[in-house]
Amino acid sequence: MSFAVWLTGFPGSGKSSLAKELVGRLHARGVDAAVLESDVLRTQITPFARYDEAERSMFYEILADLGATIAERGRPVIFDATANRRAYRDRGRSRIAHFAEVYVSTPLEVCMSRDPKGLYRAAREGKASTLPGVQATYEPPLAPELVISGSRITPEEAVDEIVALLERRGWLQK
């Protein structure tokens, strides 16, 4: 069965760590899930990214449609993407029958202290002007299927919760 899990949260919240752990766990169970990493795909879709609203809207429309196409062909999809507007994530939800939005809820201060890609430092230095949570709005999900603490539990524990959700829904065999 195909399904999609959209991991959303501030940059640095732990989405990529969870995506890697989740895809590894799924592979161990014989499930070949595709991971759509916005950081990787953005360089291919918008190589000279401006990060303005129009470009973000176009990018997330393509990302959601790509995920839907993969899911329609029977392969599970893991979205590793901030998608700072609800509308971006809602497009995936509207296109994919078995869709779970997982909010990686990590305090902004924790994300700023992690800063794995130097995004928050760049924002402080004036080199980035549209970072979600700092200069751009991040709209948290209103009714996610799951909320994960990105600062209080380990990635392994978080993935345990995601796998349990997939099993409860009947999307993943126990």
PyMOL commands that set and color helices and strands:
alter all, ss='L'
color gray80, all
select helices_A, chain A and resi 15-28+38-45+53-72+86-95+108-114+119-124+155-168
alter helices_A, ss='H'
color red, helices_A
select strands_A, chain A and resi 4-8+34-37+77-80+99-105+146-149
alter strands_A, ss='S'
color yellow, strands_A
deselect
rebuild
show_as cartoon
